[in-house]
Amino acid sequence: MCGIVGAIAQRNIVPILIEGLSRLEYRGYDSAGIAVLNQQIERVRAVGRVAELERKAQGLSSFIGIGHTRWATHGGVTEQNAHPHVSPTQDNPQIAVVHNGIIENHDEQRDRLTALGYAFHSQTDTEVIAHLVHYYYQQTRDLLQAVKLTISELTGAYAISVIALENPTQMVVARLGCPLLIGLGDGENFVASDVSAVLSATRRVIYLEDGDVASLTSAGVVIYDKTLQVVERKEHLSDVSLASLELGPYNHFMQKEIHEQPRAISDTIEALIDDGAFRTELFGVEAADIFSQIDSVLILAAGTSYYAGLTAKYWLESIARIPTSVEIASEYRYRESVPNPKQLIVTISQSGETLDTMEALKHAQKLGHTHSLAICNVQESAIPRASSLVFYTRAGAEIGVASTKAFTTQLIALFVLAVTLAKERGLLSPAQELAYLSDLRQVTGSVQIALNLEPQIREWAKQFGDKEHALFLGRGVHFPIAMEGALKLKEISYIHAEAYPAGELKHGPLALVDSNMPVVVIAPNDVLLEKVKSNMQEVKARGGQLFVFADADSHFNASEGVHVIRTPRHVGVLSPILHVIPVQLLAYHAALLKGTDVDKPRNLAKSVTVE
Ligand code: HGA
């Protein structure tokens, strides 16, 4: 999604803006731009890569400026629509604005501003912000006031950063519904939508809250909350390492992140293993109290996180015996549901900023839900801050748009939740607790061994490169893994893929099966294995090509039309974590063969901060 970076300093900030924008590239974007102040507002914009913008910005220098990577929501991908947007005119810009989010009442504001004599040069919703700030600046001659008056007229979601020609020593920023943070330097300050954009300059950050407006100079920062009172926000020292944002020896971030999974998992379970017990406090100080009050769980999530939630339903119901439902966040928030104040709302979001999930949580809270738990990979992000409990996965920065290590560590977190709830509910014997701990200890090694299957999977991928469709089958707790496999394949290789519970095959999708339809089967050695084998026969009988991920002890043999890869050993209840590794690798290698942009698949973006 869009990215913002801004800087105000006593040195040339153009290299900081460019570096910041390159760090934001991973979020996915289609155009980029910067605006800086000298005797005038100077603006450079380019469609495509930040490298092109950098080339165009050669020779530009300033002590204050804002930059943006745009992922278009309103208006096509053109230089005219790229941010920053300016006002009152293109030739004589006095205000420059960058914006993430969507202004829902932009049509109404556009009509009003047109009547006031403002001309529009883009199709974006953002341009109304530039004109509104200019309009109010004319009246107040105070940039902070002008921004405050502007946002009081906006509906929708935004993170904005604004500079004004007449105020070369001030930048004003604001957020509602979209992430924004301030980076604190020594005699210089920064703003960004993502900490990666300011890390080369500072690690000291303040995360703004919804409704906050802040005024930045090189000497200091003043923050106002939604009631417009001056407010102190906590300073954090970011622990995101620059190395985690580099590719190192890998060709793609997705490849790097797939291979980082053993480390990500062991970091996520470190505290648990050190304690040698499932401790309720891992979820927060209030966890024991909240867990003792709940009678069910409602998981709200989107995309890959939703599939983590679907997997968790099996664990929560079988291990903790607690009724669990899982809903797509963007659906839940718009339907009339029946609230249950005794239900624990669990949100899952890698970034902690996923707008659909954040809004679903707010909706649940409005309905009277008071118990919420966030499972999240980014410290201090919006969703954990809005939740009563939090479990941080420790996957490290995930840059590839297709989520991999965030997913497996979410599964770990959800499994730990299921066992912890079972313990709280008196359903866990000491022997069973030790057995689950031992499963967790083993899973890191098993994932490493699954990664070693890569050469065989790369060979298989050759049979997918020329296909237009694929089916993924799984049963029980492995059905969500089949769904995740299909999602991975479609999002990065653009091969249309669908997942079905294997038992559903004969109720429709079998009609699609012929020799051109690869069918991937997740077939671990569990109670459903014999059923899955029968479902596979149905495919084989129709000439379908089967690609089966089985366990070492599944007694499967490859035969004509049946390809088999054995994951090294069965890891019991944690088997979904092991079985997702091969489907991630399959998608990755199929995408390489198709020559797609693996880390930035078309039309997609990381951290989905728009609706
Ligand atoms: N609505 C603005 C910004 C889009 C955005 O935040 N994308 O993530 C535009 O279309 O330019």
Boltz pocket constraint, residues with backbone or C-beta under 6 A from the ligand:
constraints:
  - pocket:
      binder: B
      contacts: [[A, 1], [A, 2], [A, 70], [A, 71], [A, 72], [A, 73], [A, 74], [A, 75], [A, 81], [A, 99], [A, 100], [A, 101], [A, 102], [A, 103], [A, 124], [A, 125], [A, 126], [A, 609], [A, 610]]
      max_distance: 6.0
